[in-house]
Every structure is written in C-alpha cells, then in structure tokens.
Amino acid sequence: MGYKTKIKCLFVGSLTTFVITLVAGIIFTKKYTEIRALGYNLAHSIDNSIQTLGFFTLALIVLSLILFFLREQVFHSWVKFTKWYLPIALLLILISSDTGGGLFIGFGGGYDREGMIWFTTGLFLVISLLIIIIKSWRLRK
C-alpha cells in the first residue's frame, strides 16, 4: 500500500472516529446525570475516554491533511515518531491522577487526567508539526 493510500486511510479512520466520539460526547452530555447515578468513576472514565479519542483524532485529521501534500520521507519520519509517542502518551494518561492532585497516581503537584490529555495531545501536535517542517525543509535543500 502506497503512503498516500495510508494517509487517506488515516484521514478517513480519524474522521470516522472523531464523528463517533462527537456523537458519543453529545449523548454522554445529555445522559450525564443518569450515568453519574451509576457511579462517579464510571462517568469520569467515560468522559476521559471521549476526550482522549476526540483530541487525538482531531490532531490526526489535521496532520493527515498536511502530510497528504508532502513527500513520502516526511510521512515516514512522522510515523516513526508516532509509533513511539502514542503508547507513551496513553501510558501517561492512564497513570495520571483521575481526580487531580498530581501526576503519576496522585503523587506530586502535576496534572489530573484531563490536563494530561490536553498536554499530551498538544505536545503531540507541536512535535509532529516540528518534525514535518524540519524534514520538509531538509528535503528541499
């Protein structure tokens, strides 16, 4: 499969996931009090899952649109970074405190899980854009 086809699949998959996540978020918001009655942890976990999927897929949509118009070497450099970054980001999100009070299972004065989702997604987008810009610039020389 060519790299353009992979980028198209990434775009379509991300867009589909984003739309599903958006619909799930709307349903969750309307049914929040009912879900919260089942338990605070369940409601909070669903909310965090929706946020994680939504933010990362939105970043992937933007990046796939940019990568589609660039050379194959840029795409492969970005994929190498992504293969390392996403599992680490997921691990950071999972071990961050659920309710605040610190990073890494409540120790320290860091992010809660929602803050970690924002931080890891933002960092992913910034580093990805830097990789894309630097690799594109080097290939033009």
Salt bridges, closest charged atoms under 4 A:
GLU72 OE2 - HIS76 NE2 3.00
ASP98 OD1 - HIS44 NE2 3.57
ASP98 OD1 - ARG113 NH1 3.31
